[in-house]
């Protein structure tokens, strides 16, 4: 009962439910369970505020009524083309209205929408479409050459043809599916082939996982800079529409345009990955101060590590509005670092929402509770990971799912991520967590970003190799950088090699592709 009351309070504070109108609130929650969170949110918006703007992209605005009507017609057209509730429809789209309409249409049919990474090459797309048994591809025209490598029996629906499809849609509505259409996200694939991760909404209160520690509010405006095919982008698309807010989308991220959009639409929130935040700050104080960003209350970073120096710089520039969400494709939300957390404990990923459980376990499955002691990170939340499309899943302990990371809590209960389980190296019998060295390098005034990896060594078993991107114009001396680390960390943590690079290889969501560096 205490947890239920907490959920109601959080949703009421955000404006997602109206405690004084219990019938309306109950109907909204039932709708979400019946149709899924995305379609349920749009149906709610179309009923309660049909003329409110739901979405703004390069082509203009879409109201909640328009999203509802167009996605219903698109569903009829796709159903008329043979798409059924047991089918998988893959989407290869950038951030724009067509991607949202396609997801909504799949939900209406009950089909599974598989969100593909826009950075896929043709062979990778072909492999994923075969493995996931995709029957149709919705894609932007720019990806025609990539899509051409999919099996010929896979139907193609270019988003540029949506107007014509909708205009010619049959009038007969598809039968209501037995279950809501799922959205399947792919893992990042930074260490291997991307896998389809299935998640089930365990509770209509799953939005509390996000809203408990992030002050998003109803009927505001959010810029989703992160790709919508990524977990953070998709989650906040659903959240914003559930809150009856306006979502601002752009096909490609441009730092200067993002700042202009924040000011023009009086956005209260922006969702991005750390590399995007870095590019915005690189515009410089003169450019940033020329825009009125006083409405901005939430700068939410997720998707990869937020270095403490970057969080501190963003806080100096924008104020106490920076939040860092830690999670994964499999577990969704694990913890959130609020501005107060980032100020008190730089480098932390914060605390779990009250609706989430985060625990640490050792290699034998014994719980780790002592502050500072490193363990494997396991999470339980309102969004349950139910396995990968090709079979298999993540390790579980006591009903909690592994993130694949190692971490420790401080005395205040804040979580720190020490690195991936498979990134920890043993050098000369000593355990070394590369993230500790990366975090130190991030404080060097000539280092823009870095990655530290373990490589084979005949004498020590493994040794550290640092890949470093200098700040523009810097003349960085690799030997001096080794001395910088040696003066501050134990000797076995000093990289034996420092490789200077113009940029780190990243995927479309900003994660470093460590396998390419290896």
C-alpha positions in Angstrom: 0.0 0.0 0.0 2.9 2.4 0.8 4.4 1.8 -2.6 1.0 2.3 -4.3 0.5 5.6 -2.5 4.0 6.7 -3.5 3.3 5.9 -7.2 0.1 7.9 -7.1 1.8 10.8 -5.5 4.6 10.8 -8.1 2.2 10.5 -11.0 0.0 13.2 -9.5 2.9 15.5 -9.0 3.9 15.1 -12.7 0.3 15.6 -13.8 0.1 12.1 -15.4 -2.9 11.2 -13.3 -5.5 13.5 -11.6 -6.1 12.3 -8.1 -9.3 14.4 -7.8 -10.7 12.7 -11.0 -10.2 9.1 -10.1 -12.5 7.7 -12.9 -10.4 9.5 -15.6 -7.2 8.4 -13.9 -8.3 4.8 -13.7 -9.4 4.8 -17.4 -6.0 6.1 -18.5 -4.2 3.4 -16.6 -6.5 0.7 -18.0 -5.9 2.1 -21.5 -2.1 1.9 -21.1 -2.4 -1.7 -20.0 -4.8 -2.5 -22.9 -2.9 -0.7 -25.7 0.6 -0.4 -24.5 2.2 2.8 -23.1 2.8 4.6 -26.5 -0.6 4.1 -28.1 -2.4 4.4 -24.8 -0.8 7.8 -24.2 -1.9 9.1 -27.7 -5.4 7.8 -27.2 -5.6 9.6 -23.9 -4.2 12.8 -25.5 -6.6 12.6 -28.4 -9.6 12.3 -26.0 -8.6 14.9 -23.5 -6.7 17.5 -25.5 -7.1 16.7 -29.2 -5.9 20.0 -30.5 -2.8 20.2 -28.4 0.5 19.9 -30.3 2.0 16.4 -29.7 4.9 16.6 -32.0 7.1 19.2 -33.9 9.6 18.2 -36.5 11.1 19.7 -39.7 7.7 19.3 -41.4 5.7 21.2 -38.8 3.3 20.2 -36.1 1.1 17.2 -35.4 -1.7 17.4 -32.8 -2.8 14.5 -30.7 -5.9 14.2 -32.9 -3.8 14.0 -36.0 -1.4 11.4 -34.6 -4.4 9.3 -33.6 -6.2 9.6 -36.9 -3.1 9.2 -39.1 -1.8 6.2 -37.2 -5.2 4.5 -37.3 -5.3 4.9 -41.1 -1.8 3.7 -41.4 -2.6 0.7 -39.4 -5.5 -0.1 -41.7 -3.2 0.3 -44.7 -0.5 -2.0 -43.2 -3.1 -4.5 -42.2 -4.5 -4.4 -45.7 -1.0 -5.2 -47.0 -0.9 -8.3 -44.9 0.7 -7.2 -41.6 -0.8 -9.2 -38.7 -0.5 -9.3 -34.9 2.1 -12.1 -35.0 4.4 -10.3 -37.3 7.6 -8.3 -36.7 7.9 -4.9 -38.5 11.4 -3.3 -38.4 11.8 0.5 -38.4 14.9 2.1 -39.8 14.0 5.7 -39.2 15.5 8.9 -37.8 13.7 11.1 -35.3 10.5 12.4 -37.1 6.7 12.0 -37.3 6.8 9.0 -39.6 8.7 6.9 -37.1 6.2 7.7 -34.4 3.2 7.1 -36.7 4.7 3.7 -37.7 5.1 2.6 -34.1 1.6 3.6 -33.3 0.2 1.8 -36.3 2.1 -1.4 -35.3 0.6 -1.1 -31.8 -2.9 -0.9 -33.2 -2.4 -4.1 -35.2 -0.6 -5.8 -32.3 2.5 -6.3 -34.4 6.0 -6.2 -32.8 7.9 -3.0 -33.8 11.7 -3.6 -33.9 13.7 -0.4 -33.7 16.8 -0.6 -35.8 20.0 1.4 -35.4 20.4 4.0 -38.2 24.1 3.3 -38.2 23.5 -0.2 -39.5 25.4 -1.3 -42.7 23.6 -3.5 -45.2 25.0 -6.9 -44.1 24.2 -6.1 -40.4 20.6 -5.2 -41.2 20.2 -8.3 -43.3 21.5 -10.5 -40.5 19.1 -8.8 -37.9 16.1 -9.0 -40.2 16.6 -12.8 -40.7 17.3 -13.5 -37.1 14.3 -11.5 -35.8 12.0 -12.9 -38.6 11.1 -9.5 -39.9 8.2 -9.5 -42.5 8.3 -5.8 -43.3 10.6 -2.8 -43.1 9.5 0.8 -42.6 12.4 3.0 -43.6 13.5 6.5 -44.6 14.4 7.0 -48.2 18.1 7.7 -47.3 18.4 4.1 -46.2 17.2 2.6 -49.5 20.6 1.1 -50.3 20.9 -0.4 -46.8 17.4 -1.8 -46.9 18.1 -3.3 -50.4 20.3 -6.0 -48.7 17.4 -7.3 -46.6 15.8 -10.6 -47.9 13.7 -9.9 -51.0 10.5 -11.4 -49.3 10.6 -8.6 -46.7 8.0 -5.9 -47.7 9.3 -2.3 -47.8 7.3 0.7 -46.7 9.2 4.0 -47.2 8.1 6.7 -44.8 7.9 9.1 -47.8 4.9 7.1 -49.0 2.9 7.4 -45.8 0.6 10.2 -47.1 -0.4 8.1 -50.1 -0.8 4.9 -47.9 -3.0 6.8 -45.5 -5.1 8.3 -48.3 -5.7 4.9 -49.8 -6.2 3.0 -46.6 -9.3 0.7 -46.5 -12.1 1.7 -44.1 -12.3 -1.6 -42.3 -10.6 -1.5 -38.9 -8.3 -4.4 -38.0 -9.6 -6.6 -35.2 -8.3 -5.5 -31.8 -5.3 -7.6 -31.0 -5.3 -10.0 -28.1 -2.3 -8.2 -26.6 -0.7 -4.8 -27.1 1.9 -4.6 -29.8 5.4 -4.6 -28.3 8.4 -2.4 -29.1 11.7 -4.3 -29.2 14.9 -2.4 -28.7 18.3 -3.7 -29.8 21.3 -3.8 -27.6 24.1 -1.4 -28.5 26.3 -4.1 -30.0 29.4 -2.4 -28.7 30.9 -5.8 -27.8 29.2 -8.0 -30.3 26.1 -8.5 -32.5 23.1 -6.4 -31.5 20.4 -8.5 -29.9 16.6 -7.8 -29.6 15.8 -7.2 -26.0 12.2 -7.9 -25.0 10.7 -6.0 -22.0 7.3 -6.4 -20.5 5.5 -3.6 -18.6 4.9 -5.2 -15.2 2.8 -2.3 -13.9 0.8 0.6 -15.2 3.0 2.6 -12.8 6.2 1.9 -14.7 6.5 5.6 -15.5 7.3 6.2 -11.9 10.7 4.6 -12.5 11.6 7.7 -14.5 9.5 10.4 -12.8 10.4 9.6 -9.2 13.8 11.4 -9.5 13.4 13.4 -12.7 11.0 16.4 -12.5 9.2 16.2 -15.8 5.8 17.7 -15.8 2.6 17.5 -17.9 1.9 19.7 -20.8 5.4 21.1 -21.3 7.8 20.8 -24.2 10.8 18.4 -24.5 13.5 18.2 -27.1 14.5 14.5 -27.7 17.9 14.8 -29.2 18.8 11.2 -28.5 17.8 8.7 -31.2 14.3 7.4 -30.7 15.5 3.9 -31.6 17.6 4.0 -28.4 16.2 3.2 -25.0 16.5 6.7 -23.6 15.0 8.3 -26.6 12.1 5.9 -26.9 11.4 6.0 -23.1 11.1 9.8 -23.2 8.9 9.8 -26.3 6.5 7.6 -24.4 6.8 9.7 -21.2 6.3 13.0 -22.9 3.2 11.9 -24.8 1.9 10.2 -21.6 2.2 13.6 -19.9 0.3 15.3 -22.7 3.4 17.3 -23.6 4.9 18.4 -26.9 7.9 16.5 -28.3 10.4 18.3 -30.5 12.3 16.0 -32.9 15.0 16.4 -35.5 16.3 13.9 -38.0 19.9 14.7 -37.3 21.5 16.3 -34.2 23.1 19.6 -34.7 24.3 21.4 -31.5 23.6 24.9 -32.7 20.1 24.0 -34.0 19.4 22.1 -30.7 20.1 25.3 -28.7 17.9 27.4 -31.1 15.1 24.9 -30.7 15.3 24.9 -26.9 15.0 28.7 -26.9 12.3 28.9 -29.7 9.9 26.4 -28.2 10.7 27.3 -24.5 11.6 23.7 -23.9 11.8 22.6 -20.2 13.7 19.5 -20.9 16.3 18.0 -23.3 17.1 14.3 -23.5 20.6 13.5 -25.0 23.7 11.4 -24.8 26.9 12.7 -23.3 28.6 13.3 -26.7 25.7 15.6 -27.7 26.1 17.5 -24.4 29.8 17.9 -25.2 29.0 19.4 -28.6 26.5 21.8 -27.2 29.1 23.1 -24.6 31.7 23.3 -27.3 29.6 26.1 -28.9 31.1 28.3 -26.3 29.6 30.8 -23.7 29.0 33.6 -26.3 26.8 31.4 -28.5 25.0 29.8 -25.5 24.3 33.1 -23.8 22.8 34.5 -26.9 19.7 32.2 -26.5 17.1 32.4 -23.7 17.3 29.0 -22.0 15.6 30.1 -18.8 12.8 27.6 -19.3 15.2 24.7 -19.2 14.7 22.6 -16.0 16.0 19.2 -17.0 19.2 18.3 -19.0 19.0 14.5 -18.9 22.0 12.5 -20.0 22.0 8.8 -20.6 23.2 6.1 -22.9 26.9 6.1 -21.9 29.1 7.4 -19.1 28.7 11.0 -18.1 32.3 12.1 -17.0 32.3 14.2 -13.9 34.1 17.2 -15.5 31.5 17.3 -18.3 28.6 17.2 -15.7 30.3 20.0 -13.8 30.9 22.2 -16.9 27.2 21.7 -17.9 26.1 22.7 -14.4 28.2 25.9 -14.5 26.6 26.7 -17.9 23.0 25.7 -17.4 22.6 25.7 -13.6 21.4 22.9 -11.3 19.4 21.1 -14.0 21.7 18.2 -15.0 20.5 14.6 -14.4 22.3 11.4 -15.3 20.2 8.3 -15.8 22.0 4.9 -15.6 20.3 1.8 -17.0 20.5 -0.5 -20.0 18.4 -1.9 -22.8 17.6 -4.9 -20.7 16.8 -3.3 -17.3 15.6 0.2 -18.3 16.1 2.4 -15.3 18.6 1.5 -12.5 19.5 4.8 -10.9 19.3 8.6 -11.4 21.9 11.1 -10.3 20.2 14.4 -9.5 22.0 17.8 -9.5 22.4 17.4 -5.7 24.0 13.9 -6.2 26.4 15.2 -8.9 27.4 18.1 -6.7 27.9 16.0 -3.5 29.6 13.0 -5.2 31.0 13.8 -8.7 31.1 10.7 -10.9 28.1 9.0 -9.2 25.2 7.6 -11.2 23.0 8.3 -8.2 20.3 6.3 -6.3 17.5 4.1 -7.6 14.0 5.4 -7.7 11.8 4.0 -4.9 10.2 1.7 -7.4 13.5 0.1 -8.4 15.8 -2.2 -6.6 19.6 -2.1 -7.2 21.9 -4.6 -5.5 25.5 -5.8 -5.8 26.6 -9.4 -5.7 30.0 -11.1 -5.8 31.0 -13.8 -8.3 29.5 -16.4 -6.0 26.1 -14.8 -5.8 26.6 -13.4 -2.3 25.2 -9.9 -1.7 27.8 -7.1 -1.4 26.6 -4.4 1.1 29.8 -2.7 2.4 30.4 0.8 1.1 33.3 0.9 -1.4 33.2 -2.8 -2.1 32.9 -3.7 -5.7 30.2 -6.1 -7.0 28.2 -7.0 -10.0 25.2 -4.7 -10.5 21.7 -6.3 -10.6 18.4 -4.4 -11.1 14.7 -5.0 -10.7 12.1 -2.5 -11.9 8.6 -2.1 -13.4 9.9 -3.0 -16.8 10.9 -6.7 -16.8 13.4 -8.0 -19.2 12.0 -11.3 -20.7 14.9 -12.4 -22.8 16.6 -11.9 -26.2 14.8 -12.7 -29.5 17.3 -15.4 -30.4 17.0 -17.0 -27.0 19.0 -16.6 -23.8 19.1 -13.7 -21.4 21.1 -11.9 -18.8 22.2 -13.5 -15.5 19.7 -13.2 -12.7 19.9 -13.3 -8.9 16.9 -13.1 -6.6 14.7 -12.1 -9.5 17.0 -9.2 -10.4 18.7 -8.8 -13.8 22.4 -8.2 -14.4 23.5 -5.0 -16.1 26.8 -6.5 -17.0 28.6 -3.7 -15.0 30.7 -3.7 -11.8 30.0 -1.0 -9.3 30.1 0.1 -5.7 28.0 2.2 -3.3 29.3 5.0 -1.2 28.4 5.6 2.4 25.4 7.7 1.2 23.9 4.9 -0.8 25.0 6.4 -4.2 26.1 4.0 -6.9 29.3 4.4 -8.8 29.9 2.3 -12.0 33.5 0.9 -12.1 33.2 -0.6 -15.6 32.0 -3.5 -17.5 32.5 -7.0 -16.0 34.5 -8.0 -19.1 36.5 -4.8 -19.1 38.2 -5.4 -15.7 41.8 -6.6 -16.2 44.3 -8.3 -14.1 47.8 -6.9 -14.4 50.5 -8.5 -12.4 47.9 -10.0 -10.1 46.2 -6.7 -9.4 42.6 -5.9 -10.4 42.3 -2.7 -12.5 39.1 -1.0 -13.5 39.8 1.1 -16.6 37.0 3.6 -15.7 39.1 4.8 -12.8 41.9 5.7 -15.2 39.5 7.2 -17.7 37.9 9.4 -15.0 41.3 10.7 -14.0 42.4 11.4 -17.6 39.1 13.3 -18.1 40.4 15.9 -15.5 43.5 16.7 -17.6 43.1 20.1 -19.2 44.5 18.8 -22.6 42.3 15.6 -22.8 38.9 15.8 -24.5 38.0 12.1 -24.0 39.7 8.8 -23.5 39.2 5.0 -23.4 41.4 2.6 -21.5 41.6 -1.1 -22.4 43.5 -4.1 -21.4 45.8 -5.7 -23.9 47.8 -9.0 -23.7 51.2 -8.7 -22.0 53.7 -11.6 -21.7 55.1 -10.5 -18.4 52.1 -9.1 -16.6 49.2 -11.1 -18.3 47.6 -7.8 -19.3 48.6 -4.2 -19.5 46.7 -0.9 -20.0 46.6 0.9 -23.3 45.0 4.4 -23.3 43.4 5.9 -26.4 43.2 9.6 -26.0 41.6 12.4 -28.0 43.3 15.8 -27.2 41.3 19.0 -27.0 41.5 21.0 -30.3 44.9 22.7 -30.7 46.5 20.9 -27.8 50.0 19.4 -28.2 49.6 16.5 -25.8 52.8 14.5 -24.9 51.9 10.8 -24.2 54.8 10.4 -21.8 53.7 13.4 -19.8 50.2 11.9 -19.6 51.7 8.7 -18.1 53.4 10.8 -15.5 50.1 12.6 -14.8 48.5 9.2 -14.0 51.6 7.9 -12.1 51.5 10.9 -9.7 47.9 10.2 -8.8 47.2 6.4 -9.0 49.0 3.2 -8.1 51.8 2.1 -10.4 49.9 -0.9 -11.9 47.1 1.5 -13.1 49.5 3.6 -15.3 48.9 2.9 -19.0 52.0 1.4 -20.6 50.9 3.0 -23.9 49.1 6.1 -24.8 47.7 6.3 -28.4 46.5 9.7 -29.6 43.5 9.7 -31.9 41.5 12.5 -33.6 38.3 10.8 -32.5 37.0 7.7 -30.8 34.9 5.2 -32.8 31.3 5.5 -31.7 27.9 4.0 -32.7 24.8 6.1 -33.4 24.0 6.5 -29.7 27.4 7.8 -28.8 28.8 4.6 -27.2 32.4 3.9 -27.8 33.0 0.8 -30.0 35.7 -0.8 -27.8 35.9 -3.8 -30.1 37.2 -1.6 -32.9 39.9 -0.2 -30.6 40.9 -3.7 -29.6 
